[in-house]
Amino acid sequence: MMTSLSQIRALPDQTRIWCAHEYTLNNLKFALTVDGNNLDLQTRWAQTQQLRDRGEATIPSSLGVEKQTNPFLRWDQSALQQITKSHDPIQTFARLRGMKDRF
């Protein structure tokens, strides 16, 4: 999974990301539990909440925004490595995934 996400992460920041379902708000709720000090994430949360309150879609997103706010694209960031207690990228990713599974 991390190999696939690494390939996606290497694409240009303006690449548009489309998901199949409207999970953005729930995913951001989880992201805030592991990366709550991330100002980009806090801003995205507020913007997404406003969109959903108006019944608007939150997709597509851009890869640049995802790189700043999606913990599953940031396994090499020190803040997330600290929360997972690992400096190994694969282990950091796996622990984040486990945390999301229990969220």
C-alpha positions in Angstrom: 0.0 0.0 0.0 2.8 2.4 0.9 4.5 1.7 -2.5 1.3 2.7 -4.3 0.9 5.8 -2.2 4.5 6.7 -2.8 3.8 6.7 -6.5 0.8 8.9 -6.1 2.7 11.2 -3.8 5.3 11.7 -6.5 2.8 13.2 -8.9 2.5 17.0 -9.2 0.7 18.9 -6.4 -2.0 20.1 -8.8 -3.1 16.5 -9.6 -6.8 16.2 -8.8 -7.8 13.4 -6.4 -11.2 11.8 -6.7 -12.5 9.3 -4.2 -15.6 7.1 -4.7 -17.4 8.2 -1.5 -17.8 11.3 0.6 -15.5 10.3 3.5 -13.6 13.5 3.8 -15.1 14.8 7.0 -14.6 11.5 8.8 -11.1 11.1 7.5 -10.2 14.7 8.7 -11.7 13.9 12.2 -9.2 11.0 12.4 -6.4 13.1 11.0 -6.9 15.7 13.7 -6.5 13.0 16.4 -3.0 12.2 15.2 -1.9 15.6 13.8 -4.0 18.2 15.6 -1.3 20.9 15.6 -1.2 20.9 11.8 -2.5 24.4 10.8 -3.2 23.3 7.2 -5.3 20.4 8.6 -7.2 22.7 11.0 -8.0 25.0 8.1 -9.1 22.2 5.9 -11.3 20.8 8.6 -13.1 24.1 9.0 -13.6 24.5 5.2 -14.8 21.0 4.8 -17.3 21.4 7.7 -18.7 24.4 6.0 -19.1 22.6 2.7 -20.8 19.6 4.3 -23.1 21.9 6.3 -24.3 23.4 3.0 -24.6 19.9 1.5 -21.8 20.4 -0.9 -19.2 17.8 -2.0 -15.7 18.1 -0.8 -14.2 16.3 -3.8 -12.1 16.5 -5.9 -9.1 17.5 -3.8 -5.7 18.3 -5.0 -2.6 16.2 -4.2 -0.9 19.2 -2.8 -3.7 19.6 -0.2 -3.6 15.9 0.6 0.2 16.0 1.1 -0.3 18.7 3.7 -3.3 17.2 5.5 -3.5 13.4 4.9 -1.5 11.5 7.5 -1.3 8.5 5.1 0.8 10.6 2.7 3.0 11.9 5.5 4.6 8.8 7.1 8.0 10.6 6.9 6.9 13.6 9.0 8.4 13.9 12.5 5.0 14.8 14.1 3.5 11.6 12.9 6.5 9.5 13.7 6.4 10.9 17.2 2.7 9.9 17.7 3.4 6.4 16.3 6.7 6.1 18.3 8.6 5.0 15.2 11.1 6.6 12.8 10.7 3.7 10.4 8.4 4.9 7.5 6.7 1.5 7.0 6.1 1.0 10.7 4.8 4.6 11.0 2.4 4.0 8.1 1.3 0.7 9.6 0.7 2.1 13.0 -1.3 5.0 11.5 -3.4 2.5 9.6 -4.0 0.5 12.8 -5.1 3.7 14.6 -7.5 4.5 11.9 -8.9 1.0 12.0 -9.7 1.5 15.7 -11.1 5.1 15.2 
